[in-house]
Every structure is written in C-alpha cells, then in structure tokens.
Amino acid sequence: MEREPSASEAAPAAAALFAWGANSYGQLGLGHKEDVLLPQQLNDFCKPRSIRRITGGGGHSAVVTDGGDLFVCGLNKDGQLGLGHTEEIPYFTPCKSLFGCPIQQVACGWDFTIMLTASGIVFQWGTGLASCGRRLCPGQTLPLFFTAKEPSRVTGLENSKAMCVLAGSDHSASLTDAGEVYVWGSNKHGQLAAEAAFLPVPQKIEAHCFQNEKVTAIWSGWTHLVAQTETGKMFTWGRADYGQLGRKLESYEGWKLEKQDSFLPCSRPPNSMPSSLHCLTGATEVSCGSEHNLAVIGGVCYSWGWNEHGMCGDGTEANVWAPKPVQALLSLSGLLVGCGAGHSLALCQLPAHPALVQDPKVTYLSPDATKDTESQEAMDKERNWKERQSETSTQSQSDWSRNGGL
C-alpha cells in the first residue's frame, strides 16, 4: 500500500504531507486521536520534499526520509514504534535507535514493523506476534526480533542480501538479490507456503514453487501474496475466501489448520503453494490491498478480490474471483495503480483525441483465470516480457515493496 516515486516522476515545486482517516491511536501524526474525514496537512516534522516512503499498519505509521531517517507514530502497545517503550505517540517522532543507519525501506504489519537497510540487512520489532509464536512453538525460544521493542536484526538471513521487505497482518517476507523469497511468522492462511503453523525463523520458498525462475518483485496483502518472476509470470498464494488469489478453490472452505496448539506439521491447504495466473503474465504494475488487488497489463487496469466497498470498480459489491478489466477505464491507458485496505486508485493516460474514448483500441485477456491456463496469448506475452520491459522503461515500473501495504 506504499509507493516510492520513480526517478521519472518529477517532484512538484512545493510539497506537503497530508493525512486523513482513522486516528484512534494518533496514527495520522496530527498530535491528537480524533478521526479526520478530510486531508489535513502535517506540521513540518521533516522537510516534505525529503520524504521517500510512507506506510501504515494496523494502528501505526512510518515515514522514511531521503537521508535514511525513520519517523513513527500511533499505536505502540506492542512496541511496534521501536522506541523502547509502549506509550502511544500521536505525532511523528524519530526512531533515535536507528540514527546513523541508512534506511532503504520500512513496512508495517498489524502490530509490528520490519525495516531494510541500504546494505540489505533486515530488522524487525514489536511483540505482537510473540504470543502466537509461543503457542504454536512450545518449548522453543523465539528469536529476539519477535519480542523486541526496539529494532532487532532478523536472524536467518545472514547469507543473503535483501532487496525488499513486506509485512502482512501477521507475517513477514523478504526478497533477495538472488531472486529468492523468505517468509516467517503466522501461516494461518497458508501464506508462507509451508506446512508449519508458524515459522519462527525465515524459511526460503523453494524455487520449484515458481517454476524454477527467479522472483523479481513481490507484494503482500494482509493474508495473501503475489509474486512476479523474471519472465513476467505471476503467482499468488495465501488466503482465498474473498477471491484475492484470482481463482476459485472449491475445497478451501473444508480446510482447517490442524494442530493449532502445537508446532507440528499441518495439512497443507490448497491455497498454500504459489500458483501461476496466466492472465496476469507481463503485468507492469501490481498493488495489493488488505484482501483485493489491482494490476496493469498492456495498459488495461485489472481488479480482483474483496469487493465489499466496491473497490474492484465493477459497479457491484460482490467479490471478484478472477482478474478482470475495470470496464470504466477501458478507454484509458493505465499507468500506475495503488490499493488501500479497502479502496483503490489508478493513474491513467487520457486519450489525445476525445473520439478515442468512444472507440477504444484496447485488447485485453479473458477475465476467467481458470480457463486461461493454456492461452496462446499468455504464452506469447511471456516470451515477449523482457522486450516489453525495455519498451516501457519510460513508464513507472513495479515498486519492489508495494503491498500494501500496508
């Protein structure tokens, strides 16, 4: 749910940081805890033009500046602000323990925070996942990063260099420069592609899960993940009951996570292994909300997943079970997409001539992902993926960490 501007996006002459929405814990950084229905400009806790990343979690927020400094505010009962205490902070304050440590990226889970340094080292803090870990891993001592109220290095990643980090509601993930995906935390919805109910240390998702291709980009919702490989293939896995995986799983409802009270292998749910969606091959933009998604393929904006508030843009509130074009935008060329927990945004190129609106020249794939597996068009798109990447290099490319969101 965060976005880092690309180099091609020119910054305005003046900039300001605005916040609005739920504010029960001071997560808007405005100095109070009243909900705000209209955007409010924040006081200058840092130079607005220096802000590089903005992200939010269940009740806290974080901002990273160009200088690599981290500012945090909001809910802190589990130490998710990394300040060494558990008092709520209704205004953005610097995380002093990280001064001098250049920060590349930060992501917020429900009640924890994960951070990536410029040198590829991953830190995590916040005790929210500790109780779940202790219950599901009896007799084991959890790594410090699960119980820390200040930034603590994530162990188990020492032999790899992280390129991005992700936070779901109760899980974390990291993508390395070798194209490998590591996951840890809760596996309640099969989002870790593992049999264990909880992973206390990072575990690599084996390459065969991605058809032995390197992963080049990854995104996370609250309980599902989306990954893209070097040939442009798209994979989804995790929670599926809102359609967020882009495919129906008839046996999903009958699956129950076994051995919830012990650290024992559980039966693998049908959604727990990454599965490719050919209709998304070659997407140039992807974004995950809490339980819905957007993608841009060949200039066409697609949506799927949870739709209770109409965020899939099809004019209904029914969940969307397979990626399909947003009909209202078919006459426009999609450039960028972004998801909030329950809302969507899209930046589109307007036609040069109004007449084009009446006669759109847009070709798009079938919305039925389950019938698209053998599509010749999808295979052609896969072969031409790298060529298309160079052709669209002037457009904004998929952000390493967009998830969310979060």
N, C-alpha and C positions, 0 to 999 in steps of 0.2 A: 504494500500500500504506500510505500515511499517511492520517491522519484528523484534521481540525480540528473540535473540538466546536462545535455551533451555539449561538446565544445562548439557545435554549430548553432546552438541556441543563444542568440545574442541577449545579453542581460539588459534590462531597461535602464534608463538614465538614473532613475531613483527606484529604491526597493523598500519594502516594508513587510514584516511578518504579521500575519493575521491568524486569529484562532476563533473557533466557534463550535457550539455543540455541548455535549455532556461535560460537566465540570464538577462533579460531586467530590472529587479529591484534589481539585486545583490543577488538573492535568492540562488546562489551557494556558497556564503560566501567567494569568492575569492578576494574580495576587488575591483572589477570592475563590469561593466554591459555589457560585451560582451559575446555573446553566445559561448559555449565551446563544440566542437564536439568530443573531446577525454577526458577521465577521467584525471582530474588534482588533485594533492594532495594538501590538505589544510594545511596552516601553523598551528602549534600547538596552537590552542586557548584553548585546554584542552588535557589531555592525551588520545590518541586514544583508548587505551585499556579500558578506563573508560566509554566509550560511551555505553549506554544501548538501546536507542531508537533514530531513525531518521525518520522524517516525513516531508511532504511538502504540501502546499496548492496551491491556485491559483497563487500566486507570492511570497510566503514567505516560510521559512523553520524553523524547530525547532529541537534541539538535547537535549536529557536528559542524564545526566551522572549517574554513579552508586551512586554518592553522593547525587543525587536528585536535582542537579542544572539544570536550563533551559537556553539554549543559543538560540538566534533567529537572523534572518537576512532577508533582502529582502523588498518587498513592505510593506508600512506602512501607506498608506493614510487613512485607517480607524482605525488606532491604533491597528492593529492585532498583532503587536510585543509585546504589553503590556509594552512599555517603557514610557508611559505617554506623548508621542508626536507623530507626524505623518511624521517624516522625514524618508526617505528610508535609510536602513543600509546595505551596500554591504559586510559586514563581520560579522561573528558570534560574538555576544556580549551578555553578561549575562543579564538576566532579574532580576535586583537587587531587585525589589519589592518582589521577592519570596525567597530571601536568608533566609535560616533557615526553609523553608517549604519543607519537603521531597516530591519530585515529583515522582509519580508512572508511569504516562503516560501522553502524550500530543498528540493531534490530530489537524490538520489544515483544516479548511473549505476554501471556496473560498476567503473570506476576514475577517475571524475571527479565533480565536483559542480557544480550550477547553482543560482543564487540570484536571487530577485526582491526589489527594494527596495520600500518603501512608495510611492515615486514612480513605479514602473513601469519601472525600469532593470534590465536583466538582466546578471548576472556569471557567469562560468564559470571553473573552474580544474581542474588535473590534466592530466598529459601522456599519459594512456593512449591517446587517440585520435590522437596526433600521428603515430605510425609508420604507421598505416593511411592517414592523410591524405597523408603524403609519398609513400607507394607508389602511391596512386591519383590523386594530383595532382602528377605530376612537373614540376619546373620552376616551380612556384608556391610563393610564400611563404605559409605558413599564418598566419592571424590569431593574435595573441598569446594569446588565450584558450584556444587548443589546446595551448599549450606552457608556460603559466604555472603556477607552484607557489603562487601567491597569487591572490586574486580579481582577475579581469581583465574589463573590460566587454566584452560581446558586441557586436561591430560589425555594422552592417547593420540594426539595429532602432531607429536614432535617430529615425525619423519615425513611430514608433508607441509606444503605451503598453501594456506587457504587463500582463495581469491574472492570469496563472498561468504556471508553467514546469513542464516534465516532463522526466524522464530515463529513457531506455530503457537497455538494456545498452550500446549504442554509438551512440545518437542522442539529440538534444535537441529539444524543441519548446516553443513559446510561443503562448499565445492572447492576442490584443489586445482592447482595449475596443471595437474596431470589429467584433469577431466574425471576425477573420482568424487563420489558423493559419500559423505559420512553423516550418520544420524545418531541421535541419542535422546533419552527422555522417555515419555509415555508412548506406548504403542497400542493404546486402547482401540484405535480405529484402523490399525494396520498401516499407519503412515510411515513406519520405519522399515517396512519390507522385511520384517524379521518374525521369528516365531515367539520370541520372549515378550512378556507383557510390559517389560521396562528394560531399557538399556542404560546402565549406569555409566558406561564409557562409550565414546564414539565407535561406531561399527560401520565398516565400508559396505555399501550396497554393491554386490559383485557385478562385474562388467557385463556378464551374460544377461543380466536383467535389462540392459539397454542394448541388447543385440551386439554386444562386444564393441560398442562405439564409445568414444569419449563424450562426456557431458560438457556442454559449453555454456549452458545457462540453466538456472533453476529458480522456481518461485514456490511460495508456500501460502496456503490459506490457514485457517485455524486448525484444520484436521486433515488436509489433503495437500499433495504436492504435484507440481508439474515440472517436467524437465525437457530440455531440448538437446539433441546430440549434434555431433559435428556434421552430419549430412542433412540436418534440418528435421529429423524425426522428432515427434512429440510424444512423451509418455506421461501418464497420470496414475496416481495410486493414493490410497487413503480412504477416508470416509466417503460413502457413495449415496447415502439415502436422500440427498437433495438433488442428485444429478450432477454433482460437482466434478465427477470423473469423465463426463461426456459419454457415458454408456450405461445402460441398464444392467443390473446384476440381479437376476431373479432369485438367487439363493442368498442374497445379502441379509434379508430380514431374519432368516433362520439361523444365522451365525451368531454364536455367543462366545465371547472370550473366556476360555477355560482357565482354571487355576488362578483366578484373580488374586487370591491371597497368598500366593507363593511364587517364588522365582523359578517357575518351571515352564518348559515349552508349552505353548498353547496351539490349538488347531489353527491353521493359517486361514484367515478369511479370504474370500475370493477377490477382494479388492486390494490385498496387501502387497501384491507384486506389480511393479511397473508394467503397464500395457500400452502399446502404441496406438495412437489415434491417427490413422492415415489422412483423415480430413483436415488435420491441423498441420500437416507437413509443410515446412517452409514458412511458418509464421514469423513475421518480422517484429511483432510486438505481442507481449502477453502480460496480463496482470491478474492477480488473484485477490478476491475479496475474502470475507470470512468463509463463505461457502458458495461463491459464484466466481465466474471468470470471464475475461474478455480477451480477444486475440485479433490481430490484423493479419490477413492472408491475401496477398495480391491486391492490397488496397481496400479489401472488404472487411468490415468490422463484424466479428462473430461473438456470440454470447452463449453461455450455458450455466446451469446450476440453480441454486436457490433463487426464487423469484417472488418472494412474498411481498416485497415492496416495489415490484415492477422493474428491478434493476437489470433484467435481461432485455428490456426495451422492446418486447413484442406486443405490448398493449394488454397483457394479462398479468395475473399474479400466480400462475401455475408454474411449477418448477420445469425447467427445460433440461431434458435428458440427453440431448446430443447437440453439439455445436451447430448453430445455425446463424445465417446472416441477420443482422439487425436491419429489417426491411426499411425503416425510416431513413437509414443512412446509405442505402444502396446507390443513390445518385451522387454520392460524395466519395472522395478517396480518403481512407483512414490513414492517419499518420501516427498518432500516439493514443494509448488507452490507459486508464487508471481506475482502480477499484477501491472503494472504501469498504467497510464491513458490510454495509447494505446499500451502497449507491455506486454509480458508475459515471465515468467521464470519458469523453473521446474528443481528440483534436482532429479535425477533418479539413482536407483541402477543398475549398469551394470551386465549382466549375468556372472556367474562364468566360463561358458564354451561358447565359440563363437557359438557352434552349436545351443544353445538355441535361438539365435537371429533368426535362420531360422525356428524354431519350437516353437514359444512362447506358454506357457501354461497359458494363461490369460483368465479368464472368466469375462465378463462384461455385464451390463444390457442393455436393449434396449435403444437406444437413443431417442425414442419417448416418452417424458414425459407424453403426454396427453393420451397415451394408456397404461401407466404403473400403473395406479392408483390401480387396483385390483391385481397387480402382487404378486403371492405367494412368489416369490423370495424376493421381497421387504419386505414382512411381516416377512419372516424368518430372514432377515437382521436386522429388527427392534428388534426382540426378542433376537437376539444374540449380540446386540450392546454393552452392558456392558461387556460381556465376551470378545469381540474383543478388547475393550478398554484396558483391562488388558494385553492381548496378545501382543498389540502393544505399551506398555508403554515405551519400549526402544527407540521407534521412536519419533521424534518431534511431539508434539500434536498441535492442532489448537491454534493459538495465540488469546488471548481474544480480541484484538483490530484490527486485520488485516482488513483493509479497504482500503482498501485503500487507506485507502489511502490517503491515501490521505495525 
